[in-house]
Amino acid sequence: MATGPIPIPVIKSAPWLAVLACLGGMMFFGAMDTAMKAVTIDIGVVAALFWRCAIGSVIAGALFLARGRRRLPRGSALRLHLLRGTVVSGMAVLFFWGLARTPMAETVAITFIAPIIALYLAAVLLKERIGRGAVLASILGFGGVLVIAGGRLGLLGGAGDDQGEAQWQGIAAITVSAVLYAWNLILQRQQAQIASPQEIVLVQNLVMAFWIGLAMPFVGVMPGDGGMAAGMGWGLLTLAAVLAIVSLSLLSWAYARAEAQALVPLEYSMFIWGALFGWLVFDETIGWTTLAGASLIIAGCWQVTRRQAG
C-alpha cells in the first residue's frame, strides 16, 4: 500500500458491493482451503499446489483472453506481479503444509496475526512509526498464538494431540506463512490499483506454477498416486482452482473499489468458514483454547483499531 500501513480500523466508507464481494471472496477461500487440505494430505503440498496452479493458469488464461486481453503487463506492473506471486508462492507452500497438520479453525486463527505484522512491515518498507498500541497488539496477538499452540499440545489442560512434533511444525509453518501474508496485504492494494482481476489471477497462477514447478522433479507426484482415486484428486484440484480464481477475482475487485483499511477486518469471517468446513469435512472440533487464542488476537487488532481511529 503506497500511502501507509494496513491497519485494522472500523469499517468506514466502503461501498456495500465491495464489502459483499470481499465477504464472498473469504467464503470461497475457505472452501478452497478445504479442498486443498484433502489433496495435500493425499499427495503432498508441492504436487497439490502445482497442479492447482496449472489448472488455474489454463482457466485464468481463457478468462484473460475472453476479456479481449492479448498482452501481459510490462515494466513496473510486471515487477509488482512477479513480487507478489513470489511472496504468495512461499506463503501458500507453508500454509497448506501447516494446514495438513493443523485443524482449519486453528490455522485460520493464527493467520489473524498477519494484519498486526503488516504494521511492522509497513514500518520497514514505508518508514511508518510504530506506536505503543502496535506493541501491545503484538503482545496480545502472539499470546493468542501461544494459547492456541498450548491447547493443541495439551500444555493448558486437556489431552492435546499425540502428534506433538507435527503440531509444532504445522503451527510454526502457519506463523511464518502469516508473516508473508502480511506482506501480501501491503502488495494487494497496490496491485489492485494497476491491473484487472483477470490479469492478477493469470499472472499469479503462472508465477506460482513456475516457482513450485521447480520442486516437482524431486517430490512431485500425480493425483491418484496416493490413497485417493485419481478422478477424485483431479476433481478436487479443479474445484480448488476454480474457487481460488473466483475468490481472488472477488477480492481484487473489492480492493480496487474500497480502502484496504475498510476491508481487512472482514478477514475475520474466515474463522467462521474454517470452523464450519473443518467440522463438516474433517470432523474437527473447536476447543476453548482456540476460541481464547482467537479472542486475544482479535483484541490485539482492536487495540490497533482504536489507536488508528483516534
URUR-V334683 format. One record per pair of residues at least 4 apart in sequence whose ideal C-beta (glycine too) atoms are under 7 Angstrom apart, sorted by the first residue. I is the first residue (numbers start at 0). GAP is how many residues later the second one is. If there is no record, write none. Layout:
i: <I & I>
gap: <GAP & GAP>
//
This chain:
i: <0 & 0 & 0 & 0 & 0 & 1 & 3 & 3 & 3 & 4 & 4 & 4 & 4 & 4 & 5 & 5 & 5 & 5 & 5 & 5 & 5 & 6 & 6 & 6 & 6 & 7 & 7 & 7 & 7 & 7 & 7 & 8 & 8 & 8 & 8 & 9 & 9 & 10 & 10 & 11 & 12 & 13 & 13 & 13 & 13 & 13 & 13 & 14 & 14 & 15 & 16 & 17 & 17 & 17 & 17 & 17 & 18 & 18 & 19 & 20 & 20 & 20 & 20 & 21 & 21 & 21 & 21 & 21 & 22 & 22 & 22 & 23 & 23 & 24 & 24 & 24 & 24 & 24 & 25 & 25 & 25 & 25 & 25 & 25 & 26 & 26 & 27 & 27 & 27 & 27 & 27 & 28 & 28 & 28 & 29 & 29 & 29 & 29 & 29 & 30 & 30 & 30 & 31 & 31 & 31 & 31 & 31 & 32 & 32 & 32 & 33 & 33 & 33 & 34 & 34 & 34 & 34 & 34 & 35 & 35 & 35 & 35 & 35 & 36 & 36 & 36 & 36 & 37 & 37 & 38 & 38 & 38 & 38 & 38 & 39 & 39 & 39 & 39 & 39 & 39 & 40 & 41 & 41 & 41 & 41 & 42 & 42 & 42 & 42 & 42 & 42 & 42 & 43 & 43 & 43 & 44 & 44 & 44 & 44 & 44 & 45 & 45 & 45 & 45 & 45 & 45 & 46 & 46 & 46 & 47 & 47 & 48 & 48 & 48 & 48 & 48 & 48 & 49 & 49 & 49 & 49 & 49 & 49 & 50 & 50 & 50 & 51 & 51 & 51 & 51 & 51 & 52 & 52 & 52 & 52 & 52 & 53 & 54 & 54 & 54 & 54 & 55 & 55 & 55 & 55 & 55 & 56 & 56 & 56 & 56 & 56 & 57 & 58 & 58 & 58 & 58 & 59 & 59 & 59 & 59 & 59 & 60 & 60 & 61 & 62 & 62 & 63 & 63 & 63 & 63 & 64 & 66 & 68 & 68 & 71 & 72 & 72 & 72 & 72 & 72 & 73 & 75 & 76 & 76 & 76 & 77 & 78 & 79 & 79 & 79 & 79 & 80 & 80 & 80 & 80 & 81 & 81 & 82 & 82 & 83 & 83 & 83 & 83 & 83 & 84 & 84 & 84 & 84 & 84 & 85 & 85 & 86 & 86 & 86 & 86 & 86 & 87 & 87 & 87 & 87 & 88 & 88 & 88 & 88 & 88 & 89 & 89 & 90 & 90 & 90 & 90 & 90 & 91 & 91 & 92 & 92 & 93 & 93 & 93 & 93 & 94 & 94 & 94 & 95 & 96 & 97 & 97 & 97 & 97 & 97 & 97 & 97 & 98 & 98 & 100 & 100 & 100 & 100 & 101 & 101 & 101 & 101 & 101 & 101 & 102 & 102 & 102 & 103 & 103 & 103 & 103 & 103 & 104 & 104 & 104 & 104 & 104 & 104 & 104 & 104 & 105 & 105 & 105 & 105 & 106 & 106 & 106 & 107 & 107 & 107 & 108 & 108 & 108 & 108 & 108 & 108 & 109 & 109 & 109 & 109 & 109 & 109 & 110 & 110 & 110 & 111 & 111 & 111 & 111 & 111 & 112 & 112 & 112 & 112 & 112 & 112 & 113 & 113 & 113 & 113 & 113 & 114 & 114 & 114 & 114 & 114 & 115 & 115 & 115 & 115 & 115 & 115 & 116 & 116 & 116 & 116 & 117 & 117 & 117 & 117 & 118 & 118 & 118 & 118 & 119 & 119 & 120 & 120 & 120 & 120 & 121 & 121 & 121 & 122 & 122 & 122 & 124 & 129 & 129 & 130 & 131 & 132 & 132 & 132 & 132 & 133 & 133 & 134 & 135 & 135 & 136 & 136 & 136 & 136 & 136 & 137 & 137 & 138 & 139 & 139 & 139 & 139 & 139 & 139 & 140 & 140 & 140 & 141 & 142 & 142 & 143 & 143 & 143 & 143 & 143 & 144 & 144 & 144 & 145 & 146 & 146 & 146 & 146 & 146 & 146 & 147 & 147 & 147 & 147 & 148 & 148 & 149 & 149 & 149 & 150 & 150 & 150 & 150 & 150 & 151 & 151 & 151 & 152 & 152 & 152 & 152 & 153 & 153 & 153 & 155 & 157 & 160 & 162 & 163 & 164 & 165 & 166 & 167 & 168 & 169 & 170 & 171 & 172 & 173 & 175 & 176 & 177 & 179 & 180 & 182 & 183 & 184 & 186 & 187 & 187 & 188 & 188 & 188 & 190 & 190 & 191 & 191 & 191 & 192 & 194 & 194 & 196 & 196 & 196 & 196 & 197 & 198 & 199 & 199 & 199 & 200 & 200 & 200 & 200 & 201 & 202 & 203 & 203 & 204 & 205 & 206 & 207 & 208 & 214 & 214 & 215 & 220 & 222 & 222 & 222 & 222 & 223 & 223 & 223 & 227 & 227 & 228 & 229 & 230 & 231 & 232 & 233 & 234 & 235 & 236 & 237 & 238 & 239 & 240 & 241 & 242 & 243 & 244 & 245 & 246 & 247 & 248 & 249 & 250 & 251 & 252 & 253 & 253 & 254 & 254 & 257 & 257 & 259 & 267 & 268 & 269 & 270 & 270 & 271 & 272 & 273 & 274 & 274 & 275 & 276 & 277 & 277 & 278 & 278 & 278 & 285 & 285 & 287 & 288 & 289 & 290 & 291 & 292 & 293 & 294 & 295 & 296 & 297 & 298 & 300 & 301 & 302 & 303 & 304 & 305>
gap: <5 & 185 & 188 & 189 & 259 & 188 & 118 & 122 & 124 & 113 & 114 & 117 & 121 & 123 & 109 & 112 & 116 & 179 & 180 & 254 & 258 & 112 & 254 & 297 & 301 & 107 & 256 & 257 & 293 & 296 & 297 & 252 & 296 & 299 & 300 & 295 & 299 & 251 & 254 & 250 & 249 & 4 & 5 & 244 & 245 & 248 & 249 & 242 & 243 & 4 & 4 & 4 & 236 & 239 & 240 & 245 & 4 & 247 & 4 & 4 & 229 & 232 & 233 & 4 & 229 & 232 & 241 & 244 & 4 & 243 & 246 & 4 & 226 & 4 & 222 & 225 & 226 & 229 & 4 & 240 & 241 & 243 & 244 & 247 & 4 & 246 & 4 & 215 & 218 & 219 & 222 & 4 & 218 & 241 & 4 & 240 & 243 & 244 & 247 & 4 & 212 & 246 & 4 & 208 & 211 & 212 & 215 & 4 & 66 & 71 & 4 & 243 & 247 & 4 & 201 & 204 & 205 & 208 & 4 & 12 & 16 & 60 & 204 & 4 & 62 & 63 & 67 & 4 & 198 & 4 & 9 & 194 & 197 & 198 & 4 & 5 & 8 & 56 & 59 & 60 & 59 & 184 & 185 & 186 & 191 & 4 & 5 & 178 & 180 & 182 & 183 & 190 & 4 & 175 & 177 & 4 & 48 & 51 & 52 & 55 & 4 & 166 & 169 & 170 & 173 & 174 & 4 & 173 & 174 & 4 & 48 & 4 & 43 & 44 & 47 & 159 & 163 & 4 & 159 & 162 & 163 & 166 & 170 & 4 & 172 & 186 & 4 & 185 & 188 & 189 & 192 & 4 & 152 & 155 & 156 & 159 & 155 & 4 & 182 & 183 & 186 & 4 & 149 & 185 & 188 & 189 & 4 & 145 & 148 & 149 & 152 & 4 & 4 & 182 & 183 & 186 & 4 & 141 & 142 & 145 & 185 & 4 & 141 & 4 & 4 & 135 & 5 & 134 & 135 & 138 & 4 & 131 & 129 & 130 & 131 & 4 & 5 & 8 & 122 & 126 & 4 & 4 & 4 & 117 & 118 & 4 & 4 & 4 & 107 & 110 & 111 & 4 & 110 & 122 & 126 & 4 & 125 & 4 & 104 & 4 & 100 & 103 & 107 & 120 & 4 & 118 & 119 & 122 & 123 & 121 & 125 & 4 & 93 & 96 & 97 & 100 & 4 & 96 & 116 & 120 & 4 & 118 & 119 & 122 & 123 & 4 & 90 & 4 & 86 & 89 & 90 & 93 & 4 & 116 & 4 & 119 & 4 & 79 & 82 & 83 & 4 & 79 & 82 & 4 & 76 & 4 & 9 & 72 & 73 & 75 & 76 & 79 & 5 & 8 & 65 & 66 & 68 & 69 & 4 & 5 & 65 & 68 & 69 & 72 & 4 & 175 & 181 & 4 & 170 & 173 & 174 & 180 & 4 & 166 & 169 & 170 & 173 & 179 & 181 & 185 & 4 & 42 & 46 & 184 & 4 & 67 & 167 & 162 & 163 & 166 & 39 & 162 & 181 & 184 & 185 & 188 & 35 & 38 & 61 & 64 & 65 & 68 & 63 & 67 & 70 & 155 & 156 & 182 & 185 & 186 & 4 & 28 & 29 & 32 & 65 & 184 & 4 & 64 & 67 & 68 & 71 & 67 & 70 & 149 & 152 & 186 & 21 & 22 & 25 & 184 & 185 & 188 & 4 & 61 & 62 & 65 & 4 & 64 & 67 & 68 & 4 & 11 & 15 & 185 & 4 & 10 & 4 & 61 & 62 & 65 & 4 & 6 & 64 & 5 & 6 & 7 & 61 & 4 & 5 & 176 & 4 & 4 & 170 & 171 & 174 & 4 & 170 & 4 & 4 & 167 & 4 & 163 & 164 & 166 & 167 & 4 & 162 & 4 & 4 & 156 & 157 & 159 & 160 & 163 & 4 & 156 & 159 & 4 & 4 & 153 & 4 & 149 & 150 & 152 & 153 & 4 & 30 & 148 & 4 & 4 & 9 & 142 & 145 & 146 & 149 & 4 & 141 & 142 & 145 & 4 & 22 & 5 & 6 & 139 & 5 & 7 & 136 & 138 & 139 & 8 & 9 & 15 & 7 & 8 & 11 & 14 & 4 & 5 & 6 & 133 & 129 & 6 & 4 & 4 & 4 & 4 & 4 & 4 & 4 & 4 & 4 & 4 & 4 & 4 & 4 & 4 & 4 & 4 & 4 & 4 & 4 & 79 & 4 & 4 & 67 & 4 & 66 & 71 & 4 & 9 & 60 & 63 & 64 & 63 & 4 & 5 & 4 & 52 & 55 & 56 & 4 & 4 & 4 & 48 & 52 & 4 & 44 & 47 & 48 & 4 & 4 & 4 & 44 & 4 & 4 & 4 & 4 & 4 & 4 & 5 & 4 & 4 & 7 & 10 & 11 & 14 & 5 & 6 & 9 & 4 & 5 & 4 & 4 & 4 & 4 & 4 & 4 & 4 & 4 & 4 & 4 & 4 & 4 & 4 & 4 & 4 & 4 & 4 & 4 & 4 & 4 & 4 & 4 & 4 & 4 & 4 & 4 & 9 & 5 & 8 & 4 & 5 & 4 & 30 & 4 & 4 & 4 & 23 & 4 & 4 & 4 & 4 & 11 & 4 & 4 & 4 & 6 & 4 & 5 & 6 & 4 & 5 & 4 & 4 & 4 & 4 & 4 & 4 & 4 & 4 & 4 & 4 & 4 & 4 & 4 & 4 & 4 & 4 & 4 & 4>
//
